[in-house]
């Protein structure tokens, strides 16, 4: 016959190792496992792809628009032609320049070519009009060489798409478009050894550069470079 094991009497301590209240009931850990593991299982939520990790593959290089290539190339040629023309003017001997000045003045005054040639062979130093014209020619040569160098440098920078470089190139191209007219006059009138085509091609190329420097593909390329660098 089985006996019911009663709990401890009032004032008595439960025996060591004996049955305590709650015996046979699941512990806290068991209750938790029963409550959660035994409940209904729910499907996991949607998985999202991880964002780009640091040090991943960088984006490929941007494609430079052909309009920018043409604009920068035309601008660089303007600079190159101006440099060559300026050097040719500056390296022309002073004696030859004086002779060409006298010949030009004599022809303008209606003097016969033979008399003008004899005048050109004479001593022309100290003649104020000749000295003034000679100084103007030398200034033209220097300005051509310096402006050509600046245009060539900024044309290379504009080739990279920088907006500020295209602005500076545009300003100097406008100056070249206006200033080469005077250089052509000097070359035709006083410097038969300087190729007129060399100086004459510069205004046409400058016009091409002015038109194409700020076309929409170039502007989009510059914005893309700026956003990628940010």
Residue pairs with C-beta under 8 A, 6 or more apart in sequence:
5 19
7 14
7 21
8 14
8 15
14 20
26 34
59 228
62 221
62 224
62 225
62 228
64 159
64 161
64 221
65 215
65 217
65 218
65 220
65 221
66 217
67 212
67 215
67 217
67 218
68 158
68 159
68 161
68 212
68 217
68 218
68 221
69 159
70 208
70 212
71 158
71 166
71 208
71 209
71 212
71 213
71 215
71 218
72 155
72 156
72 158
72 159
72 169
72 209
73 155
74 205
74 206
74 208
74 209
74 212
75 151
75 152
75 154
75 155
75 158
75 169
75 173
75 205
75 206
75 209
75 213
76 151
76 152
76 155
76 156
76 159
77 201
77 202
77 205
78 148
78 151
78 155
78 173
78 176
78 202
78 205
78 206
78 209
79 147
79 148
79 149
79 150
79 151
79 152
79 153
79 155
80 148
80 152
81 148
81 198
81 199
81 201
81 202
81 205
82 144
82 145
82 147
82 148
82 151
82 176
82 180
82 183
82 199
82 202
83 144
83 145
83 148
83 149
83 152
84 148
84 198
85 141
85 144
85 148
85 183
85 187
85 194
85 198
85 199
85 202
86 140
86 141
86 142
86 143
86 144
86 145
86 146
86 148
87 141
87 145
88 141
88 191
88 193
88 194
89 137
89 138
89 140
89 141
89 144
89 186
89 187
89 191
89 194
90 138
90 141
90 142
90 145
92 191
92 193
92 194
94 134
97 134
97 137
97 190
97 191
98 120
98 124
98 125
98 130
98 134
99 120
99 121
99 124
100 120
100 189
100 190
100 191
100 192
101 124
101 130
101 133
101 134
101 137
101 190
102 116
102 119
102 120
102 124
102 130
103 116
103 117
103 119
103 120
104 189
104 190
105 129
106 115
106 116
106 119
106 120
107 113
107 116
111 119
124 130
133 190
136 186
137 186
137 190
137 191
140 182
140 183
140 186
143 179
144 179
144 180
144 183
144 199
147 172
147 175
147 176
147 179
148 176
150 172
151 169
151 172
151 173
151 176
154 165
154 168
154 169
154 172
155 169
155 209
157 165
157 168
157 169
158 165
158 166
158 169
158 213
161 218
161 221
161 222
161 225
162 222
162 225
163 219
163 222
166 213
166 214
166 218
166 222
169 209
169 213
170 209
170 210
170 213
170 214
173 206
173 209
173 210
173 213
174 206
174 210
176 202
176 203
176 206
177 203
177 206
177 207
177 210
180 199
180 200
180 202
180 203
180 206
181 203
183 199
184 196
184 199
184 200
187 194
187 195
187 196
187 199
188 196
212 218
